[in-house]
C-alpha cells in the first residue's frame, strides 16, 4: 500500500459500502482521494475520516443517474486536481426495486452501472493518460446476463436482477475494449468481482443474506492497484482477491 502514497484517486460511490472503505484506506496510506457521492453530509464525514488519519481528500457531489451530472463530476475533478493516477468506477445500483429510468430516459441500472462509468472514464481519459502510469478499475460482478440488443432498455419482461447483470456485462465489455485501445499508453484497465454478496446496503435492500465483508471486497479492489497483481489475460475478470480469473459470459 505504501506504493500508493502521493497518488491521486477518484473513487465513485465512496460515501457508503466498499467504496467508502477503499477511499479511507487510500487516504490512510497517503493518496489524495476525490470522494464521490450524492449526499454532501455523508461525503463530508468520509473526507473528515481521511483527514483525521493524516490523508487529503475532497468531496465531489454528483448523481450518476443523469449524464449531465456525470459531465459535471468530470469537470469538477479536473478543476480540483492536475493529475489522476487512479480511477475506481465503483458506484452502482443493485437488483432491488421496479423498473425506473434515468434523467435521459435510459433504464436506470444500465445508466448508472454502465453508461455513467463509460462517460466519466472517457471524459477523464486525457487527464489519466497524462498521469501515466495510471490505473482504471471497474468494480463489476460475476453476475452477468446476455444483452438483448433488441430490447437493451428492458421494456418487456423486466427483472431487476436481469437489468443489473446485463449492465455489468456491458461494463466488462467496455473494460476489454478500452484496455485494448490503451495498450502501450501506460494506462491499465481492469475489472473485478470484489466479493459475493458483501454486507452492504445494496445487498440488504435486495433481501439477500450477506456472505462476504466489505473488508474482503476492499482488499480485492486495492490489490488491482499494485503492478504484480496485473498479469492476467486480456479480458479476464479478477475474482477472490486475484486467486482466480474467469472469462466474461457471451454478450448475446
C-alpha positions as CSV (number, residue, x, y, z in Angstrom):
1,X,0.0,0.0,0.0
2,X,2.9,2.4,0.6
3,X,3.4,2.5,-3.2
4,X,0.1,4.5,-3.4
5,X,1.4,7.4,-1.3
6,X,1.3,10.6,-3.3
7,X,-1.1,9.2,-5.9
8,X,-4.4,10.9,-6.7
9,X,-7.5,8.7,-6.9
10,X,-11.2,9.2,-7.7
11,X,-13.5,6.6,-6.2
12,X,-17.1,6.8,-7.3
13,X,-19.8,5.8,-4.9
14,X,-17.4,6.3,-1.9
15,X,-19.7,7.6,0.8
16,X,-21.0,4.1,1.6
17,X,-20.2,0.4,1.5
18,X,-17.0,-0.9,-0.1
19,X,-16.3,2.4,-1.9
20,X,-16.1,4.2,1.4
21,X,-13.6,1.7,2.8
22,X,-11.5,1.8,-0.3
23,X,-11.4,5.7,-0.1
24,X,-10.5,5.6,3.5
25,X,-7.7,3.1,3.0
26,X,-6.2,5.1,0.1
27,X,-6.2,8.2,2.3
28,X,-4.6,6.4,5.1
29,X,-1.6,5.4,3.0
30,X,-1.0,8.9,1.7
31,X,-3.1,9.1,-1.5
32,X,-5.1,12.2,-2.3
33,X,-8.7,11.0,-2.6
34,X,-11.6,12.5,-4.5
35,X,-14.6,11.2,-2.7
36,X,-17.8,11.0,-4.7
37,X,-21.4,10.5,-3.8
38,X,-24.9,12.2,-3.8
39,X,-25.1,13.1,-0.1
40,X,-22.9,16.0,0.9
41,X,-23.2,15.2,4.6
42,X,-22.0,11.7,4.2
43,X,-19.3,12.9,1.9
44,X,-18.1,15.3,4.5
45,X,-17.8,12.5,7.0
46,X,-15.7,10.4,4.7
47,X,-13.4,13.4,4.0
48,X,-13.2,14.1,7.8
49,X,-12.2,10.4,8.4
50,X,-9.5,10.6,5.8
51,X,-8.1,13.9,7.1
52,X,-8.2,12.6,10.7
53,X,-5.9,9.8,9.6
54,X,-3.4,12.3,8.0
55,X,-4.7,12.0,4.4
56,X,-6.0,14.5,2.0
57,X,-9.5,14.4,0.4
58,X,-12.1,16.4,-1.4
59,X,-15.8,15.7,-1.8
60,X,-17.4,15.9,-5.3
61,X,-21.2,15.6,-5.4
62,X,-23.0,14.1,-8.4
63,X,-26.0,12.0,-9.2
64,X,-24.8,9.5,-11.8
65,X,-28.4,8.8,-12.9
66,X,-28.0,11.9,-15.0
67,X,-25.4,12.2,-17.7
68,X,-25.2,15.9,-17.2
69,X,-24.2,15.2,-13.6
70,X,-21.5,12.8,-14.9
71,X,-20.1,15.6,-17.1
72,X,-20.2,18.0,-14.1
73,X,-18.3,15.4,-12.0
74,X,-15.6,15.1,-14.6
75,X,-15.3,18.9,-14.8
76,X,-15.1,19.2,-11.0
77,X,-12.4,16.5,-10.8
78,X,-10.3,18.3,-13.5
79,X,-10.8,21.6,-11.7
80,X,-9.7,20.1,-8.4
81,X,-6.6,18.1,-9.3
82,X,-4.0,18.3,-12.1
83,X,-3.4,14.6,-12.3
84,X,-5.4,11.4,-11.8
85,X,-3.4,8.2,-11.2
86,X,-6.3,6.0,-10.2
87,X,-10.0,5.9,-11.3
88,X,-12.2,3.4,-9.5
89,X,-15.6,3.1,-11.0
90,X,-17.5,1.7,-8.0
91,X,-20.9,3.4,-7.9
92,X,-23.8,1.3,-8.9
93,X,-27.4,0.2,-8.3
94,X,-28.3,-3.3,-7.2
95,X,-31.2,-5.6,-8.1
96,X,-33.9,-4.4,-5.8
97,X,-36.9,-2.3,-7.0
98,X,-39.1,-1.9,-10.1
99,X,-38.0,-0.6,-13.5
100,X,-37.0,3.0,-13.4
101,X,-35.5,5.4,-15.9
102,X,-32.6,7.9,-15.8
103,X,-32.9,11.6,-16.4
104,X,-32.3,10.9,-20.1
105,X,-34.8,8.0,-20.2
106,X,-32.4,5.1,-20.1
107,X,-33.2,2.0,-17.9
108,X,-31.7,3.1,-14.6
109,X,-29.3,0.2,-13.8
110,X,-27.9,0.4,-17.3
111,X,-27.5,4.1,-17.0
112,X,-25.8,4.1,-13.6
113,X,-23.8,0.9,-13.7
114,X,-22.6,1.2,-17.3
115,X,-23.3,4.5,-19.1
116,X,-22.1,6.7,-16.2
117,X,-18.8,4.9,-15.8
118,X,-18.4,4.8,-19.6
119,X,-18.8,8.5,-20.0
120,X,-16.9,9.5,-16.9
121,X,-13.9,7.4,-17.9
122,X,-13.8,8.8,-21.4
123,X,-14.1,12.4,-20.2
124,X,-11.2,11.9,-17.7
125,X,-9.1,9.8,-20.1
126,X,-6.8,12.7,-21.2
127,X,-6.0,13.6,-17.6
128,X,-5.4,9.9,-16.8
129,X,-3.2,9.4,-19.8
130,X,-1.2,12.4,-18.9
131,X,-0.7,10.9,-15.4
132,X,0.6,7.5,-16.7
133,X,1.4,5.0,-15.3
134,X,-2.2,5.1,-14.2
135,X,-5.0,2.6,-13.4
136,X,-8.7,2.3,-14.2
137,X,-10.6,-0.2,-12.1
138,X,-14.2,-1.1,-12.9
139,X,-16.0,-2.7,-10.0
140,X,-18.1,-5.2,-11.8
141,X,-19.7,-8.6,-10.9
142,X,-19.6,-12.3,-11.6
143,X,-23.4,-11.9,-12.1
144,X,-23.8,-11.3,-15.9
145,X,-26.8,-11.5,-18.2
146,X,-26.6,-11.8,-22.0
147,X,-27.6,-8.5,-23.6
148,X,-30.8,-8.4,-25.6
149,X,-29.9,-6.0,-28.3
150,X,-33.5,-5.9,-29.5
151,X,-34.6,-4.6,-26.1
152,X,-31.5,-3.2,-24.3
153,X,-33.6,-1.0,-22.1
154,X,-35.7,-4.0,-21.0
155,X,-39.1,-2.6,-21.7
156,X,-40.5,-6.1,-21.8
157,X,-40.4,-8.8,-19.0
158,X,-38.4,-6.6,-16.7
159,X,-36.4,-8.0,-13.9
160,X,-34.0,-6.0,-11.6
161,X,-31.6,-9.0,-11.5
162,X,-31.6,-9.2,-15.2
163,X,-31.1,-5.5,-15.6
164,X,-28.2,-5.5,-13.1
165,X,-26.5,-8.5,-14.7
166,X,-26.8,-7.0,-18.2
167,X,-25.4,-3.7,-17.1
168,X,-22.4,-5.5,-15.5
169,X,-21.6,-7.4,-18.7
170,X,-21.7,-4.2,-20.6
171,X,-19.2,-2.7,-18.2
172,X,-16.9,-5.7,-18.6
173,X,-17.1,-5.4,-22.4
174,X,-16.1,-1.8,-22.1
175,X,-13.2,-2.8,-20.0
176,X,-11.9,-5.2,-22.6
177,X,-12.3,-2.7,-25.5
178,X,-10.7,0.2,-23.6
179,X,-7.8,-2.0,-22.4
180,X,-7.0,-2.9,-25.9
181,X,-7.3,0.7,-27.1
182,X,-4.9,1.9,-24.3
183,X,-2.3,-0.7,-24.9
184,X,1.1,1.0,-24.8
185,X,-0.1,4.2,-23.1
186,X,0.8,3.2,-19.6
187,X,-2.8,3.1,-18.5
188,X,-4.0,-0.3,-17.2
189,X,-7.7,-1.1,-17.3
190,X,-9.1,-3.9,-15.2
191,X,-12.4,-5.1,-13.8
192,X,-13.3,-7.4,-10.9
193,X,-15.9,-9.2,-8.9
194,X,-14.7,-8.0,-5.5
195,X,-16.7,-10.4,-3.3
196,X,-20.0,-12.2,-3.3
197,X,-22.9,-10.5,-1.5
198,X,-20.9,-8.1,0.6
199,X,-22.5,-6.7,3.7
200,X,-23.7,-3.5,2.1
201,X,-26.9,-1.6,1.9
202,X,-27.3,-2.6,-1.7
203,X,-27.3,-6.3,-0.8
204,X,-29.6,-5.8,2.2
205,X,-32.1,-3.9,0.1
206,X,-32.2,-6.9,-2.2
207,X,-33.2,-9.1,0.7
208,X,-30.1,-11.2,0.4
209,X,-28.1,-12.5,3.4
210,X,-24.6,-11.2,3.2
211,X,-21.9,-13.8,2.6
212,X,-18.8,-11.5,2.5
213,X,-17.5,-8.5,4.2
214,X,-16.7,-5.1,2.8
215,X,-13.1,-5.6,4.0
216,X,-12.8,-8.6,1.6
217,X,-14.2,-6.5,-1.2
218,X,-11.9,-3.6,-0.5
219,X,-8.8,-5.8,-0.3
220,X,-9.7,-7.2,-3.8
221,X,-10.1,-3.8,-5.3
222,X,-6.9,-2.4,-3.7
223,X,-4.9,-5.5,-4.9
224,X,-5.5,-4.4,-8.5
225,X,-3.6,-1.2,-7.9
226,X,-0.3,-3.0,-7.5
227,X,1.8,-3.8,-10.5
228,X,2.5,-7.5,-9.6
229,X,-1.2,-8.2,-9.5
230,X,-1.9,-7.3,-13.1
231,X,-0.6,-10.3,-15.0
232,X,-4.0,-11.7,-16.0
233,X,-5.1,-12.5,-19.6
234,X,-6.7,-9.6,-21.5
235,X,-10.4,-9.7,-20.8
236,X,-10.3,-11.7,-17.7
237,X,-12.3,-10.8,-14.6
238,X,-10.4,-10.8,-11.3
239,X,-12.2,-12.7,-8.5
240,X,-11.4,-13.6,-4.9
241,X,-8.5,-11.2,-4.4
242,X,-6.8,-12.3,-7.6
243,X,-6.8,-16.0,-6.7
244,X,-8.9,-16.8,-9.7
245,X,-9.6,-15.3,-13.1
246,X,-12.6,-16.1,-15.4
247,X,-13.8,-15.1,-18.8
248,X,-16.9,-12.9,-19.2
249,X,-20.1,-14.5,-20.4
250,X,-21.1,-14.2,-24.0
251,X,-22.7,-10.8,-25.0
252,X,-25.7,-12.3,-26.6
